[in-house]
């Protein structure tokens, strides 16, 4: 009975020693910071911040007790292939190759066939995919289009062009002009929204023959030619172009209108502030 107790105590002491080797406590001294403490114990600053849930790493106080995490690296386990169907939401930068590797699948074709992806190079952030079991074998009839988009790894590269967004463009209109899809442009540019703004530079994947957009003609409005009045002739019509030597009082007399009424109609608060070539509304 005594030997069993001794063995039990030894096991407990070994366990306690192992736990102590994994994590230690440190009381902060005056003048210390996380960098100095991390160097002292041979760990990273971030590991101390994470282990102690420090909201402000720059504010540690003398007497504060910190838990120093273990220096033993965590065991890295190989991905376990799924044994049943699961779902995965595509993240920015993902490809079918990287997703397949993450779930321990042997080929991106397993995900492509299981989700019936006809253009497996074109996936976008936020898209939900079903991940099949590792035993799933894609059917021979699955022949996707590998020429659209970019998937990386086993999928062939795709030619792209650079396009600068113009006023009035939408992602859909750009896709239609270049015979591609919004999803392909989203994937090529790692975009999470279909909103584009003038001046934005986009990579546009090309699927077929490119039809260059025809720029819209610039239509100038017709010039309005107003008759040149003589300073002593009556003014007729709703508009008048100020001539050299004109004053607001003279214009009012010739138009048979109050100069103050003309000034008010044109947002003028000083009768002396008119200039040659100015177009006045005659009320």
Helices and strands as residue ranges (DSSP letters): H 2-22, E 24-27, H 34-41, H 45-52, E 65-68, E 86-89, H 96-102, H 108-114, E 128-131, E 160-164, H 171-177, H 182-189, E 201-205, E 239-241, H 248-255, H 259-265, E 279-281
